[in-house]
């Protein structure tokens, strides 16, 4: 190993000093020098030694500690997909492991935190199996520090152990994990309890002292919180035997922390209270774990903990700053309420107190909720409408009621219904001051609603929905001031959205113009909820599955609706509002797309596209933007194909800008829209499209795998619209070069067949025949060297299409020209065995008809076994359901092709092509039996014997049934 010289340490020190400079150029130079130095042996060890140098400025040491942590994170282990990656060498690792624990303890807190994270990163890879000295060293260090009463360092070590042990909570309980857990328990179970009890004793002494020091109390509380977290991790898989034997010692302290008040810290302000509450929350998490996984063991402690948690909640529920404790405490009560001990909540007075003292105070809006509504609408909606608020006090309070309702539904409904009416009465007494009470009532109704079994319909027994909607919700929706009391407006829109299936179409139609008005509200939440409400209403279906809202319902409202939707996208912070754009997409899918709507919409969408191209941020918004454009193109061209030139005028510059500015995130979308435009042409393609076609034929265009499906879709569109162009300038050779590239890889071979099928379907055999030998060679090479079930199925589909389009003679002749009699080998080994695996209605029909033509026009009955097997496979294909004849395939991924980052292809639903059926007029079942009947008539008695000898009995019965159905006879 290279020695670490003082010169190199001085060099590193100077570099880290310069990284702290505010001037960009020296800072960038220093960062570049460090990046180069990081490739040298002993770099990590050198940086660690710099961190240990007490004579160096502390800021430089801290910068070095951050660098060390990041280096370890990136370079501790090898990357099989990047053999050139620099990795910390084993001798260097050994020295780092020797130094890091002692160094972590002896450094200032900010540096200690970085080294603790670095140690945790190393531990993720090496602990415990490749670092058996770590835990014993940490135990000795912890013991010495606690005896010296150095709790700042004690807590640093505990935080490291806590991070190392977290995996026992979150990882699946494999044998390896359980062996690691046993190792940790054998070494640390007893020292953890001893430290916990020692700290508890110190804490008790301070609590009884009149002049307790808040900082010292804080150190002890932090220590106990970390001990609780480690205990939680060690008990997450199963309750260890040692802790089961000593459970009383843990539980006594747990109860104490829920009931004792630590005045020295709690009276020092909210920060002190938060420290104590964090310990209490950790205890609540542990007793919830025990309630869920160790119910019998925990039963003897249950009633006293329920009482302690209850007492805490009554006080904490009225405090706006005690969210973490409130949520974890309610989770504990919720777990108890839905367990076998639910009788604790059965009494009327208990339910009444839960509603009044716990649920209502926590559901009632607080100042921080209102701030979130105004300042961060995306997060508010994510919590409120998308259900990610399970760890907020509002939602968890309702979850407690749901838990109790599992066993006492009628009682809960009675109490909550009374609370809802009381809240509404309070609101009515003074609406301007008591509007939060109405919001609370609506929130309770919405949050306690349930889905009906087997469907998506939301229902509730708390209220009569129609009456509540008419009396409570409609007044807010009819309010002409769209900006007044926005949180009530949002609640009303949410209620309408959730219970839309319970509101009659006539009532909904009467309210819809009012909802449209709310699209121009200044509140981001309100206009987002209005858009979501409209979008969901357009999806409502009646009991027969028919969509409620038709073109005739939407068209009279279309102009104000689209005007307000696009206006909402001009509102501050809603420029990329995904709810608005999704609503635009949904409206365009329902309304009549007339010219006076198309042009403003496409211009508006193009303007938005130009803007987001500068900095794509919201992938959901962007997807709905492109879906809206695709839907507009498709529906507009279906109604008036002449409008395509106007669409191009607006949209093509934007698509060209995407390509010119290399906005790679949008490439797949742009290619799909171009394909849709090409598909929409009924006249010869203009010259500017042929320029795109030439770019498409360049190999460079196909290098990014995420672009391939969209490029194939675009290429297919060109081949269908301008097949004659393939004859010119060697273009067919270019297209087949693309096919070669795609079919050689497992990840893109299916796309290669799409290209090839389109060529075969649209180009005359005289044009393609000079290249056909090359095509077969490429396919057979792949078949021989790297075949998969997916590839073989694609090959059978291609050969079937070839036969249908260009005849058996051309198919067998061109195949056998590659190698004598190989066509029979293909039939025996690949076509016949895999025919039953074909999926997709068009593909099944194509393969069935092609195979039937082979059977009755080309194969000889004298080859009875081959003939019979082919017939057996055809009958399986057309008579058995897909899920019966096709087993789930698990293709092994090609890891060599998966290296590196690649953005995923996202298909536009509204840009998808209608699948072409080259055999529209043919019923494959009828075609089989009538062909067999005609064929068998030429030599009566031959075919029935082959069927009996070679076709499965079940398929013989299916074939007989088909013959009866189509009045055909095989003789």
URMOBEL-V98462 format. One record per backbone hydrogen bond with DSSP energy under -0.5 kcal/mol. NH is the residue of the N-H (numbers start at 1). CO is the residue of the C=O. If there is no record, write none. Layout:
nh: [NH:NH]
co: [CO:CO]
This chain:
nh: [5:9:10:11:12:13:14:15:16:17:18:19:20:20:21:27:28:29:30:31:32:33:34:35:36:37:38:39:40:43:46:47:48:49:50:51:52:53:53:54:56:61:62:63:64:65:66:67:68:69:70:71:72:73:74:75:76:80:82:85:88:93:94:95:96:97:98:99:100:101:103:104:105:106:107:112:113:114:115:116:117:118:119:120:121:122:123:124:125:125:126:127:130:131:131:134:136:137:138:139:140:141:142:143:144:145:146:147:148:149:150:151:154:155:156:157:158:159:160:161:162:163:164:165:166:167:168:169:170:171:174:178:179:180:181:182:183:184:185:186:187:188:189:192:193:194:195:196:197:198:199:200:201:202:203:204:205:206:207:208:209:212:217:218:219:220:221:222:223:224:225:226:227:228:229:230:231:232:233:234:235:236:236:240:244:245:246:247:249:250:251:252:253:254:255:256:257:258:259:259:260:262:263:265:266:267:268:269:273:274:275:276:277:278:279:280:281:282:283:284:285:286:287:288:289:290:291:292:293:294:298:299:301:302:302:303:305:306:307:308:309:310:311:312:313:314:315:316:317:318:319:322:326:327:328:329:330:331:332:333:334:335:336:337:338:339:342:344:345:346:351:352:353:354:355:356:357:358:358:359:360:362:363:364:370:371:372:373:374:375:376:380:381:382:383:384:385:386:388:389:392:396:397:398:399:400:401:402:403:404:405:406:406:407:408:409:412:413:414:415:416:417:418:419:420:421:422:423:424:425:426:427:428:429:430:430:433:434:437:438:439:440:441:442:443:444:445:446:447:448:449:450:452:455:459:465:468:469:470:471:472:473:474:476:477:478:479:482:484:486:488:489:490:491:492:493:494:495:496:497:498:499:500:502:503:508:509:510:511:512:513:514:515:516:517:518:519:520:521:527:528:529:530:531:532:533:534:535:536:537:538:539:540:542:545:548:550:553:554:555:557:558:558:561:562:563:564:565:566:567:568:569:570:571:574:577:578:581:582:583:584:585:586:587:588:589:590:590:591:594:597:598:599:601:602:603:604:605:606:607:608:609:610:611:612:613:614:614:615:619:622:623:624:625:626:627:628:629:630:631:632:633:634:635:636:637:638:639:640:643:644:645:646:647:648:649:650:651:652:654:655:656:657:658:659:660:661:662:663:664:666:667:670:671:672:673:674:675:676:677:678:679:680:681:681:689:690:691:692:693:694:695:696:697:698:701:702:703:705:707:708:708:709:711:712:713:714:715:716:717:718:719:720:721:722:725:726:727:728:731:732:734:735:736:737:738:739:740:741:742:743:744:745:748:749:752:753:754:755:756:757:758:759:760:761:762:763:767:768:769:771:772:772:773:775:776:777:778:779:780:781:782:783:784:785:786:792:793:794:795:796:797:798:799:800:801:802:803:804:805:806:807:810:811:812:813:814:815:816:817:818:818:819:822:825:826:827:828:829:830:831:832:834:835:835:837:838:844:845:846:847:848:849:850:851:852:853:854:855:856:857:858:858:859:863:864:867:868:869:870:871:872:873:874:875:876:877:878:879:880:884:885:886:887:895:897:898:898:907:909:911:912:918:920:922:924:927:928:929:930:931:932:933:934:935:936:937:938:939:941:942:945:946:947:948:949:950:951:956:957:958:959:960:961:962:963:964:965:966:967:968:971]
co: [3:5:6:7:8:9:10:11:12:13:14:15:16:17:18:23:24:25:26:27:28:29:30:31:32:33:34:36:37:40:42:43:44:45:46:47:48:49:50:52:53:57:58:59:60:61:62:63:64:65:66:67:68:69:70:71:72:78:79:82:75:89:90:91:92:93:94:95:96:97:99:100:101:102:103:108:109:110:111:112:113:114:115:116:117:118:119:120:121:122:122:123:126:126:128:131:132:133:134:135:136:137:138:139:140:141:142:143:144:146:145:149:150:151:152:153:154:155:156:157:158:159:160:161:162:164:165:166:166:167:172:174:175:176:177:178:179:180:181:182:183:184:185:188:189:190:191:192:193:194:195:196:197:198:199:200:201:202:203:204:206:209:213:214:215:216:217:218:219:220:221:222:223:224:225:226:227:228:229:230:231:232:233:238:240:241:242:244:246:246:247:248:249:250:251:252:253:254:255:256:256:260:261:262:262:263:265:266:269:270:271:272:273:274:275:276:277:278:279:280:281:282:283:284:285:286:287:288:289:290:294:295:298:298:299:299:301:302:303:304:305:306:307:308:309:310:311:312:313:315:316:319:322:323:324:325:326:327:328:329:330:331:332:333:334:336:339:341:342:343:347:348:349:350:351:352:353:353:354:354:355:358:359:360:366:367:368:369:370:371:372:376:377:378:379:380:381:381:382:383:389:392:393:394:395:396:397:398:399:400:401:402:403:404:404:405:408:409:410:411:412:413:414:415:416:417:418:419:420:421:422:423:424:425:426:427:430:430:434:434:435:436:437:438:439:440:441:442:443:444:446:459:457:452:450:463:464:465:466:467:468:468:469:473:473:474:475:480:481:483:485:485:486:487:488:489:490:491:492:493:494:495:497:499:500:504:505:506:507:508:509:511:511:512:513:514:516:517:518:523:524:525:526:527:528:529:530:531:532:533:534:536:537:546:542:540:548:550:550:551:554:554:555:557:558:559:560:561:562:563:564:565:567:568:571:574:576:577:578:579:580:581:582:583:584:585:586:587:587:592:594:594:595:597:598:599:600:601:602:603:604:605:606:607:608:609:610:611:612:617:618:619:620:621:622:623:624:625:626:627:628:629:630:631:632:633:634:635:636:640:641:642:643:643:644:645:646:647:648:651:651:652:653:654:655:656:657:659:658:662:663:664:666:667:668:669:670:671:672:673:674:675:676:677:678:686:686:687:688:689:690:691:692:693:695:698:699:700:703:704:704:705:705:707:708:709:710:711:712:713:714:715:716:717:718:722:723:724:725:728:726:730:731:732:733:734:735:736:737:738:739:740:742:745:745:748:749:750:751:752:753:754:755:756:757:758:759:764:764:765:768:768:769:769:771:772:773:774:775:776:777:778:779:780:781:782:788:789:790:791:792:793:794:795:796:797:798:799:800:801:802:803:806:807:808:809:810:811:812:813:814:815:815:819:821:822:823:824:825:826:826:827:830:831:832:834:835:840:841:842:843:844:845:846:847:848:849:850:851:852:853:853:854:854:860:862:863:864:865:866:867:868:869:870:871:872:873:874:875:876:881:881:882:885:893:894:894:895:905:907:908:909:916:917:919:922:923:924:925:926:927:928:929:930:931:932:933:935:936:971:939:941:942:943:944:945:946:947:952:953:954:955:956:957:958:959:960:961:962:964:963:969]
